[in-house]
Amino acid sequence: MHCLQIAADIENPELKIDLNLQKISRPNGATISFEIDPFRKECLLNGLDDIGLTLEKSEMIGSYEKKRSSSLPWL
């Protein structure tokens, strides 16, 4: 059964999504497992988008920029 078919259930349209367990549950207890890329899962669980991922590396980026600036001052 596809998620859209489950969501179309008029009597119980609610779905619970457990990203940690990678399961979708219906109120009647039926569950569906789903696959997700481990990296994307980690990003979703930690609220990280592309900007957040970049900011996590800001110290390393700053260090690189200082080194590059001193070795290539014309750039």
C-alpha positions, 0 to 999 in steps of 0.5 A, spaced: 500 500 500 502 506 498 503 512 503 498 516 498 493 511 499 493 510 506 493 518 507 486 518 503 483 513 509 477 518 510 476 515 517 483 515 520 487 520 515 493 521 520 500 518 519 505 518 524 512 518 521 518 516 526 524 518 522 529 514 527 525 507 526 524 509 519 517 507 520 510 510 518 504 508 522 497 509 522 492 509 528 490 502 527 497 500 528 499 498 521 506 500 519 510 501 513 518 501 513 521 506 508 528 507 506 532 514 507 539 516 505 543 516 512 546 522 511 539 526 509 536 522 515 542 525 520 541 532 517 533 532 518 534 529 525 539 535 527 535 540 523 541 541 518 540 544 511 546 546 506 547 553 510 547 549 517 552 544 514 557 549 512 556 553 518 559 547 522 565 547 518 566 555 519 572 554 523 576 550 518 573 555 512 576 561 516 583 557 517 583 555 510 582 562 508 587 565 513 592 560 510 590 562 503 591 569 504 598 569 506 600 564 501 596 568 495 595 575 497 594 577 490 587 573 491 
